[in-house]
Amino acid sequence: MVYGLNLEKMNAGRIFNLFCLYGNVVRVKFLKTKEGCAMVQMGDGLAVERVVSNLNNSLFFGSKMQLGFSKQAFLADVQSPYQLPDGTNSFQDFMGSKNNRSGHAWIRNRLLNLRGGINGLGKVRRG
């Protein structure tokens, strides 16, 4: 579970780009009933641990992103996703994405701790 997202700036693709640094991202689903919240299904438990330990309480586009564990192990497909403010879908499946890169050997040595956050220009701030 991801809380505290800036919906004007964040979408499924941006979450994928952040989370895939720590493991394979399977699906991303924004919750319509909880504004600024999304569920992210990672490929394995180790990826979940890496994401939570490296991204929890980080600032992204002026919002503090908080991560927690979901009671759901898997996200089901969403037949009719709603539109986010930027016009993209609230649900995206990344299962077959060639951009999932945790299978590569270099991931073990290149984990980023982004506790300082990312500003609106996409530059990393060192915390």
OpenMM code with the backbone's topology and positions (N, CA, C; nanometers):
from openmm import Vec3, app, unit

residues = "MET VAL TYR GLY LEU ASN LEU GLU LYS MET ASN ALA GLY ARG ILE PHE ASN LEU PHE CYS LEU TYR GLY ASN VAL VAL ARG VAL LYS PHE LEU LYS THR LYS GLU GLY CYS ALA MET VAL GLN MET GLY ASP GLY LEU ALA VAL GLU ARG VAL VAL SER ASN LEU ASN ASN SER LEU PHE PHE GLY SER LYS MET GLN LEU GLY PHE SER LYS GLN ALA PHE LEU ALA ASP VAL GLN SER PRO TYR GLN LEU PRO ASP GLY THR ASN SER PHE GLN ASP PHE MET GLY SER LYS ASN ASN ARG SER GLY HIS ALA TRP ILE ARG ASN ARG LEU LEU ASN LEU ARG GLY GLY ILE ASN GLY LEU GLY LYS VAL ARG ARG GLY".split()
positions = [
    Vec3(0.0847, -0.1176, 0.0000),
    Vec3(0.0000, 0.0000, 0.0000),
    Vec3(0.0892, 0.1239, 0.0000),
    Vec3(0.0486, 0.2200, -0.0793),
    Vec3(0.1216, 0.3463, -0.0876),
    Vec3(0.0231, 0.4574, -0.0515),
    Vec3(0.0595, 0.5381, 0.0461),
    Vec3(-0.0251, 0.6470, 0.0930),
    Vec3(0.0447, 0.7810, 0.0704),
    Vec3(-0.0339, 0.8874, 0.0624),
    Vec3(0.0224, 1.0219, 0.0550),
    Vec3(0.0734, 1.0611, -0.0819),
    Vec3(0.0159, 1.0054, -0.1870),
    Vec3(0.0602, 1.0388, -0.3222),
    Vec3(-0.0015, 1.1694, -0.3699),
    Vec3(0.0747, 1.2484, -0.4395),
    Vec3(0.0263, 1.3709, -0.5021),
    Vec3(-0.0379, 1.3308, -0.6347),
    Vec3(-0.1702, 1.3278, -0.6393),
    Vec3(-0.2407, 1.2789, -0.7579),
    Vec3(-0.2232, 1.3674, -0.8802),
    Vec3(-0.1869, 1.4911, -0.8606),
    Vec3(-0.1624, 1.5790, -0.9749),
    Vec3(-0.0323, 1.5415, -1.0461),
    Vec3(0.0594, 1.4755, -0.9751),
    Vec3(0.1918, 1.4440, -1.0304),
    Vec3(0.2178, 1.2947, -1.0481),
    Vec3(0.1582, 1.2106, -0.9642),
    Vec3(0.1887, 1.0679, -0.9671),
    Vec3(0.0849, 0.9906, -1.0483),
    Vec3(0.1337, 0.8892, -1.1182),
    Vec3(0.0464, 0.7978, -1.1909),
    Vec3(0.1097, 0.6591, -1.1866),
    Vec3(0.0454, 0.5606, -1.2486),
    Vec3(0.0959, 0.4230, -1.2434),
    Vec3(0.2346, 0.4117, -1.3056),
    Vec3(0.2592, 0.4822, -1.4134),
    Vec3(0.3896, 0.4771, -1.4791),
    Vec3(0.5013, 0.5315, -1.3923),
    Vec3(0.4745, 0.6390, -1.3222),
    Vec3(0.5775, 0.6970, -1.2342),
    Vec3(0.6039, 0.6074, -1.1138),
    Vec3(0.4985, 0.5473, -1.0606),
    Vec3(0.5186, 0.4526, -0.9505),
    Vec3(0.6024, 0.3350, -0.9997),
    Vec3(0.5704, 0.2853, -1.1189),
    Vec3(0.6496, 0.1774, -1.1764),
    Vec3(0.7965, 0.2170, -1.1867),
    Vec3(0.8238, 0.3350, -1.2387),
    Vec3(0.9620, 0.3798, -1.2564),
    Vec3(1.0386, 0.3874, -1.1245),
    Vec3(0.9716, 0.4228, -1.0164),
    Vec3(1.0366, 0.4262, -0.8851),
    Vec3(1.0545, 0.2870, -0.8270),
    Vec3(0.9479, 0.2081, -0.8303),
    Vec3(0.9485, 0.0800, -0.7619),
    Vec3(1.0295, -0.0257, -0.8359),
    Vec3(1.0406, -0.0165, -0.9676),
    Vec3(1.1134, -0.1202, -1.0417),
    Vec3(1.2634, -0.1172, -1.0115),
    Vec3(1.3105, -0.0131, -0.9470),
    Vec3(1.4502, -0.0094, -0.9044),
    Vec3(1.4799, -0.1127, -0.7960),
    Vec3(1.3754, -0.1623, -0.7299),
    Vec3(1.3910, -0.2514, -0.6163),
    Vec3(1.3382, -0.3916, -0.6404),
    Vec3(1.2765, -0.4146, -0.7549),
    Vec3(1.2229, -0.5465, -0.7876),
    Vec3(1.1198, -0.5343, -0.8980),
    Vec3(1.0717, -0.6476, -0.9464),
    Vec3(0.9729, -0.6469, -1.0531),
    Vec3(0.8378, -0.5967, -1.0031),
    Vec3(0.7787, -0.5060, -1.0782),
    Vec3(0.6460, -0.4532, -1.0484),
    Vec3(0.5472, -0.5304, -1.1346),
    Vec3(0.4459, -0.5888, -1.0719),
    Vec3(0.3473, -0.6671, -1.1450),
    Vec3(0.2283, -0.5800, -1.1849),
    Vec3(0.1662, -0.5120, -1.0881),
    Vec3(0.0496, -0.4280, -1.1156),
    Vec3(0.0488, -0.3066, -1.0224),
    Vec3(-0.0131, -0.1984, -1.0709),
    Vec3(-0.0347, -0.0780, -0.9906),
    Vec3(-0.1812, -0.0397, -1.0041),
    Vec3(-0.2449, -0.0140, -0.8893),
    Vec3(-0.3874, 0.0212, -0.8876),
    Vec3(-0.4094, 0.1369, -0.7905),
    Vec3(-0.4585, 0.2494, -0.8425),
    Vec3(-0.4967, 0.3612, -0.7568),
    Vec3(-0.6367, 0.3348, -0.7021),
    Vec3(-0.6585, 0.3712, -0.5765),
    Vec3(-0.7873, 0.3479, -0.5116),
    Vec3(-0.8764, 0.4700, -0.5257),
    Vec3(-0.9926, 0.4494, -0.5814),
    Vec3(-1.0857, 0.5606, -0.6033),
    Vec3(-1.1450, 0.6095, -0.4712),
    Vec3(-1.1637, 0.5189, -0.3771),
    Vec3(-1.2271, 0.5537, -0.2499),
    Vec3(-1.1313, 0.6167, -0.1494),
    Vec3(-1.0012, 0.6043, -0.1727),
    Vec3(-0.9012, 0.6640, -0.0834),
    Vec3(-0.8085, 0.7502, -0.1670),
    Vec3(-0.8331, 0.8790, -0.1685),
    Vec3(-0.7542, 0.9702, -0.2506),
    Vec3(-0.6077, 0.9691, -0.2083),
    Vec3(-0.5194, 0.9609, -0.3067),
    Vec3(-0.3760, 0.9598, -0.2803),
    Vec3(-0.3210, 0.8259, -0.2391),
    Vec3(-0.3996, 0.7195, -0.2557),
    Vec3(-0.3564, 0.5848, -0.2180),
    Vec3(-0.3520, 0.4941, -0.3404),
    Vec3(-0.2551, 0.4048, -0.3399),
    Vec3(-0.2428, 0.3067, -0.4474),
    Vec3(-0.1935, 0.1750, -0.3889),
    Vec3(-0.2242, 0.0687, -0.4599),
    Vec3(-0.1730, -0.0628, -0.4257),
    Vec3(-0.0737, -0.1018, -0.5339),
    Vec3(0.0380, -0.1607, -0.4929),
    Vec3(0.1403, -0.2043, -0.5870),
    Vec3(0.1705, -0.3504, -0.5575),
    Vec3(0.1563, -0.4349, -0.6589),
    Vec3(0.1922, -0.5750, -0.6446),
    Vec3(0.3332, -0.5933, -0.6997),
    Vec3(0.4227, -0.6362, -0.6121),
    Vec3(0.5606, -0.6616, -0.6513),
    Vec3(0.5774, -0.8092, -0.6857),
    Vec3(0.6875, -0.8436, -0.7519),
    Vec3(0.7094, -0.9798, -0.7983),
    Vec3(0.7402, -1.0802, -0.6895),
    Vec3(0.7960, -1.0351, -0.5767),
    Vec3(0.8297, -1.1271, -0.4669),
    Vec3(0.8437, -1.0493, -0.3364),
    Vec3(0.8521, -1.1237, -0.2270),
    Vec3(0.8607, -1.0631, -0.0945),
    Vec3(0.9866, -0.9811, -0.0718),
    Vec3(1.0981, -1.0230, -0.1288),
    Vec3(1.2223, -0.9477, -0.1132),
    Vec3(1.2108, -0.8099, -0.1779),
    Vec3(1.1442, -0.8033, -0.2916),
    Vec3(1.1225, -0.6746, -0.3583),
    Vec3(1.0381, -0.5826, -0.2711),
    Vec3(0.9378, -0.6384, -0.2056),
    Vec3(0.8528, -0.5586, -0.1153),
    Vec3(0.9369, -0.5016, -0.0017),
    Vec3(1.0196, -0.5855, 0.0583),
    Vec3(1.1065, -0.5398, 0.1679),
    Vec3(1.1996, -0.4283, 0.1213),
    Vec3(1.2578, -0.4423, 0.0015),
    Vec3(1.3496, -0.3404, -0.0500),
    Vec3(1.2769, -0.2087, -0.0749),
    Vec3(1.1578, -0.2154, -0.1315),
    Vec3(1.0813, -0.0935, -0.1590),
    Vec3(1.0475, -0.0217, -0.0289),
    Vec3(0.9931, -0.0949, 0.0663),
    Vec3(0.9523, -0.0329, 0.1928),
    Vec3(1.0722, 0.0263, 0.2660),
    Vec3(1.1836, -0.0455, 0.2723),
    Vec3(1.2986, 0.0054, 0.3472),
    Vec3(1.3661, 0.1239, 0.2782),
    Vec3(1.3535, 0.1361, 0.1469),
    Vec3(1.4213, 0.2442, 0.0752),
    Vec3(1.3323, 0.3632, 0.0409),
    Vec3(1.2018, 0.3439, 0.0308),
    Vec3(1.1147, 0.4535, -0.0135),
    Vec3(1.0161, 0.5032, 0.0917),
    Vec3(0.9972, 0.4294, 0.2003),
    Vec3(0.9000, 0.4718, 0.3002),
    Vec3(0.9374, 0.6084, 0.3582),
    Vec3(0.8400, 0.6958, 0.3696),
    Vec3(0.8542, 0.8318, 0.4235),
    Vec3(0.9397, 0.9234, 0.3368),
    Vec3(0.9498, 0.8930, 0.2080),
    Vec3(1.0233, 0.9790, 0.1151),
    Vec3(0.9306, 1.0871, 0.0600),
    Vec3(0.9886, 1.2012, 0.0255),
    Vec3(0.9130, 1.3098, -0.0348),
    Vec3(0.9165, 1.2975, -0.1862),
    Vec3(0.8002, 1.2988, -0.2490),
    Vec3(0.7891, 1.2971, -0.3942),
    Vec3(0.6908, 1.4037, -0.4367),
    Vec3(0.7410, 1.5004, -0.5108),
    Vec3(0.6593, 1.6101, -0.5613),
    Vec3(0.5840, 1.6797, -0.4479),
    Vec3(0.6534, 1.7030, -0.3373),
    Vec3(0.5971, 1.7785, -0.2262),
    Vec3(0.5085, 1.6998, -0.1318),
    Vec3(0.4930, 1.5697, -0.1525),
    Vec3(0.4100, 1.4856, -0.0652),
    Vec3(0.4944, 1.3755, -0.0030),
    Vec3(0.4677, 1.3481, 0.1237),
    Vec3(0.5393, 1.2413, 0.1931),
    Vec3(0.4714, 1.1082, 0.1609),
    Vec3(0.5438, 1.0212, 0.0926),
    Vec3(0.4916, 0.8916, 0.0527),
    Vec3(0.5186, 0.7908, 0.1635),
    Vec3(0.4128, 0.7272, 0.2110),
    Vec3(0.4275, 0.6270, 0.3153),
    Vec3(0.3858, 0.4912, 0.2590),
    Vec3(0.4635, 0.3900, 0.2911),
    Vec3(0.4384, 0.2558, 0.2418),
    Vec3(0.4035, 0.1628, 0.3557),
    Vec3(0.3123, 0.0708, 0.3287),
    Vec3(0.2732, -0.0298, 0.4261),
    Vec3(0.2398, -0.1591, 0.3547),
    Vec3(0.2183, -0.2614, 0.4316),
    Vec3(0.1881, -0.3924, 0.3759),
    Vec3(0.0373, -0.4082, 0.3607),
    Vec3(-0.0039, -0.4673, 0.2506),
    Vec3(-0.1452, -0.4901, 0.2232),
    Vec3(-0.1867, -0.6276, 0.2735),
    Vec3(-0.3145, -0.6421, 0.3017),
    Vec3(-0.3688, -0.7726, 0.3391),
    Vec3(-0.3875, -0.8598, 0.2156),
    Vec3(-0.3973, -0.7976, 0.0987),
    Vec3(-0.4130, -0.8702, -0.0263),
    Vec3(-0.2768, -0.9117, -0.0799),
    Vec3(-0.2646, -1.0378, -0.1203),
    Vec3(-0.1389, -1.0853, -0.1774),
    Vec3(-0.1280, -1.0508, -0.3257),
    Vec3(-0.2424, -1.0414, -0.3939),
    Vec3(-0.2430, -1.0173, -0.5378),
    Vec3(-0.3485, -0.9146, -0.5740),
    Vec3(-0.3245, -0.8416, -0.6807),
    Vec3(-0.4220, -0.7475, -0.7346),
    Vec3(-0.4916, -0.8108, -0.8536),
    Vec3(-0.6230, -0.8078, -0.8541),
    Vec3(-0.6998, -0.8595, -0.9675),
    Vec3(-0.7027, -0.7543, -1.0782),
    Vec3(-0.7207, -0.8000, -1.2010),
    Vec3(-0.7350, -0.7068, -1.3129),
    Vec3(-0.8561, -0.6178, -1.2921),
    Vec3(-0.8468, -0.4940, -1.3360),
    Vec3(-0.9576, -0.3989, -1.3284),
    Vec3(-1.0108, -0.3814, -1.4701),
    Vec3(-1.1352, -0.4169, -1.4914),
    Vec3(-1.1941, -0.4134, -1.6250),
    Vec3(-1.2178, -0.2712, -1.6750),
    Vec3(-1.2592, -0.1816, -1.5867),
    Vec3(-1.2888, -0.0430, -1.6256),
    Vec3(-1.2196, 0.0542, -1.5311),
    Vec3(-1.0901, 0.0765, -1.5489),
    Vec3(-1.0207, 0.1701, -1.4597),
    Vec3(-1.0688, 0.3133, -1.4838),
    Vec3(-1.0658, 0.3941, -1.3793),
    Vec3(-1.1032, 0.5348, -1.3938),
    Vec3(-0.9801, 0.6137, -1.4373),
    Vec3(-1.0009, 0.7368, -1.4764),
    Vec3(-0.8920, 0.8226, -1.5241),
    Vec3(-0.8358, 0.9051, -1.4088),
    Vec3(-0.7036, 0.9098, -1.4007),
    Vec3(-0.6347, 0.9956, -1.3041),
    Vec3(-0.6341, 1.1385, -1.3582),
    Vec3(-0.6038, 1.2379, -1.2751),
    Vec3(-0.6042, 1.3779, -1.3215),
    Vec3(-0.5179, 1.4047, -1.4446),
    Vec3(-0.4109, 1.3259, -1.4651),
    Vec3(-0.3257, 1.3482, -1.5823),
    Vec3(-0.3765, 1.2755, -1.7070),
    Vec3(-0.4918, 1.2083, -1.6963),
    Vec3(-0.5524, 1.1405, -1.8106),
    Vec3(-0.5115, 0.9950, -1.8276),
    Vec3(-0.4228, 0.9439, -1.7440),
    Vec3(-0.3820, 0.8036, -1.7533),
    Vec3(-0.4761, 0.7163, -1.6713),
    Vec3(-0.4714, 0.5859, -1.6963),
    Vec3(-0.5582, 0.4921, -1.6252),
    Vec3(-0.5128, 0.4700, -1.4819),
    Vec3(-0.6097, 0.4431, -1.3953),
    Vec3(-0.5825, 0.4201, -1.2536),
    Vec3(-0.5274, 0.2806, -1.2274),
    Vec3(-0.5303, 0.1928, -1.3281),
    Vec3(-0.4786, 0.0571, -1.3136),
    Vec3(-0.3890, 0.0256, -1.4323),
    Vec3(-0.2746, -0.0371, -1.4030),
    Vec3(-0.1855, -0.0780, -1.5110),
    Vec3(-0.1162, -0.2083, -1.4734),
    Vec3(-0.1102, -0.3003, -1.5694),
    Vec3(-0.0440, -0.4289, -1.5519),
    Vec3(0.0943, -0.4220, -1.6176),
    Vec3(0.1977, -0.4473, -1.5391),
    Vec3(0.3354, -0.4411, -1.5876),
    Vec3(0.4001, -0.5799, -1.5939),
    Vec3(0.3200, -0.6850, -1.5861),
    Vec3(0.3726, -0.8214, -1.5787),
    Vec3(0.4723, -0.8517, -1.6900),
    Vec3(0.4410, -0.8194, -1.8123),
    Vec3(0.5297, -0.8525, -1.9229),
    Vec3(0.6210, -0.7395, -1.9658),
    Vec3(0.6320, -0.6358, -1.8838),
    Vec3(0.7107, -0.5194, -1.9227),
    Vec3(0.8596, -0.5518, -1.9301),
    Vec3(0.9209, -0.5147, -2.0412),
    Vec3(1.0650, -0.5343, -2.0553),
    Vec3(1.1435, -0.4378, -1.9665),
    Vec3(1.0755, -0.3395, -1.9102),
    Vec3(1.1421, -0.2429, -1.8227),
    Vec3(1.1557, -0.2914, -1.6789),
    Vec3(1.0917, -0.4038, -1.6447),
    Vec3(1.1185, -0.4657, -1.5154),
    Vec3(1.2618, -0.5140, -1.5207),
    Vec3(1.3440, -0.4698, -1.4264),
    Vec3(1.4860, -0.4975, -1.4404),
    Vec3(1.5515, -0.5649, -1.3206),
    Vec3(1.4757, -0.6149, -1.2269),
    Vec3(1.5409, -0.6740, -1.1100),
    Vec3(1.6070, -0.8069, -1.1405),
    Vec3(1.5788, -0.8686, -1.2527),
    Vec3(1.6438, -0.9938, -1.2884),
    Vec3(1.7898, -0.9756, -1.3246),
    Vec3(1.8303, -0.8523, -1.3456),
    Vec3(1.9687, -0.8253, -1.3816),
    Vec3(2.0578, -0.8275, -1.2574),
    Vec3(2.1788, -0.8753, -1.2740),
    Vec3(2.2715, -0.8917, -1.1613),
    Vec3(2.3077, -0.7598, -1.0952),
    Vec3(2.3081, -0.6494, -1.1688),
    Vec3(2.3526, -0.5229, -1.1111),
    Vec3(2.2587, -0.4685, -1.0043),
    Vec3(2.1355, -0.5177, -0.9953),
    Vec3(2.0391, -0.4653, -0.8976),
    Vec3(2.0920, -0.4787, -0.7546),
    Vec3(2.1672, -0.5838, -0.7267),
    Vec3(2.2158, -0.6057, -0.5891),
    Vec3(2.3069, -0.4942, -0.5425),
    Vec3(2.3767, -0.4304, -0.6336),
    Vec3(2.4748, -0.3295, -0.5959),
    Vec3(2.4284, -0.1868, -0.6219),
    Vec3(2.3110, -0.1684, -0.6744),
    Vec3(2.2698, -0.0350, -0.7145),
    Vec3(2.1344, 0.0062, -0.6591),
    Vec3(2.1029, -0.0296, -0.5391),
    Vec3(1.9776, 0.0126, -0.4777),
    Vec3(1.9907, 0.1573, -0.4336),
    Vec3(1.8890, 0.2361, -0.4621),
    Vec3(1.8892, 0.3771, -0.4256),
    Vec3(1.8039, 0.4002, -0.3030),
    Vec3(1.8570, 0.4721, -0.2070),
    Vec3(1.7782, 0.5169, -0.0940),
    Vec3(1.7404, 0.6611, -0.1229),
    Vec3(1.6127, 0.6844, -0.1495),
    Vec3(1.5657, 0.8171, -0.1895),
    Vec3(1.4941, 0.8891, -0.0759),
    Vec3(1.5405, 0.8723, 0.0457),
    Vec3(1.4753, 0.9370, 0.1603),
    Vec3(1.4719, 1.0887, 0.1468),
    Vec3(1.5666, 1.1454, 0.0739),
    Vec3(1.5665, 1.2899, 0.0529),
    Vec3(1.4539, 1.3337, -0.0389),
    Vec3(1.4054, 1.2420, -0.1202),
    Vec3(1.2924, 1.2700, -0.2076),
    Vec3(1.3329, 1.3110, -0.3471),
    Vec3(1.2326, 1.3392, -0.4266),
    Vec3(1.2509, 1.3862, -0.5632),
    Vec3(1.1666, 1.5110, -0.5791),
    Vec3(1.2287, 1.6162, -0.6332),
    Vec3(1.1534, 1.7398, -0.6520),
    Vec3(1.0788, 1.7362, -0.7846),
    Vec3(1.0090, 1.8421, -0.8173),
    Vec3(0.9262, 1.8483, -0.9376),
    Vec3(1.0026, 1.8342, -1.0662),
    Vec3(1.1327, 1.8531, -1.0668),
    Vec3(1.2120, 1.8414, -1.1877),
    Vec3(1.2698, 1.7021, -1.2056),
    Vec3(1.2408, 1.6115, -1.1104),
    Vec3(1.2910, 1.4759, -1.1184),
    Vec3(1.4321, 1.4605, -1.0664),
    Vec3(1.4855, 1.5645, -1.0014),
    Vec3(1.6209, 1.5558, -0.9467),
    Vec3(1.6164, 1.4990, -0.8058),
    Vec3(1.7104, 1.4125, -0.7743),
    Vec3(1.7164, 1.3522, -0.6426),
    Vec3(1.7743, 1.4505, -0.5438),
    Vec3(1.7059, 1.4664, -0.4298),
    Vec3(1.7573, 1.5482, -0.3211),
    Vec3(1.8194, 1.4576, -0.2176),
    Vec3(1.9363, 1.4857, -0.1761),
    Vec3(2.0024, 1.4044, -0.0744),
    Vec3(1.9572, 1.4519, 0.0624),
    Vec3(1.9021, 1.3579, 0.1413),
    Vec3(1.8421, 1.3899, 0.2697),
    Vec3(1.9385, 1.4008, 0.3782),
] * unit.nanometer
topology = app.Topology()
chain = topology.addChain("A")
for resn in residues:
    res = topology.addResidue(resn, chain)
    for name in ("N", "CA", "C"):
        topology.addAtom(name, app.Element.getBySymbol(name[0]), res)
